[in-house]
Amino acid sequence: MAKNGHDAKEAIARHLVEAIEQVRQDVAKVEFWADAVSGFSRPVPDYNPGQVNVWLPPEQASSLKPDHPGDDDSA
């Protein structure tokens, strides 16, 4: 009977550990979604297209460079 009691204690302990781990995962999900909701509850910042900088990947930036030095119309 002692073995059955020991097995039962191990099973209960295992279930408790699994339940605690599930709670930890649920808390992480709640924190994630709470952050998402709070982010969407803020107003959208003003947009001024004249102040927007667009960074291009090097491949696109090099294809936009003039073919010959001095052809860039900046002079």
N, C-alpha and C positions, 0 to 999 in steps of 0.2 A: 504494500500500500504506500510505502514511503516513496517508491519510484513513481507511482502515479501522481502523488502530491507534488513531487519535484517536476515532473513533466508538465503538470498543470501550471505551476509557477512560471516555468520557462515559456509556455505558450502565452500566458497573460503578459509577461514581460515583453515578449516579442510583439504582441498586438499593441501594447502601450507605446513601444518605440516606433512602430509603424504609424500609429495615430499621431504621435508628436511630430514625426517627419511630414505627415500630410498637412498638419496645422502650419508648419513652417512654410511649406510650399504655398498654401492658401494665403498666408500673410504676405508673402512676396508678390503674389498676384494682386492682392488688394492694394498694396503700395504702388504697384505699377499702374493699375487702372486709376487710382486716386491722382497720381501725377498726371496722367493723360487727361483726365477730366479737368484738373486745375489749369493745365496748359491751354485747353480749348476754351476755358471760361474767360481768359484774358482778351482784351480787345486787340484786333489786328493793328500792328503799327502803321503809321502813315507811310505812304509809298510816294517817292519822288524819283521818277525815272532818270532825271539828270544826275542823281547822286549814286547810281547803281554801277558797280564795277563787276564786269564779267571776266572770270578767269577761264581761259581756254586751255585744253591739254596742249602740250608742245606740238603735237602733230598738226592740229588745227591752226595754232598760232603761226607756225612756219609756213603753212599754205596761204596765209593772209599777208605775209610779208611781200613787199614789192620785189619783182624779178631783178631789177638793177638798182644799185645804190643811187639815190637822188631822185627816184621815181615816186617817192612817198608823199608828194604834194605838201610837205611841211615847210618847204623853203619859201 
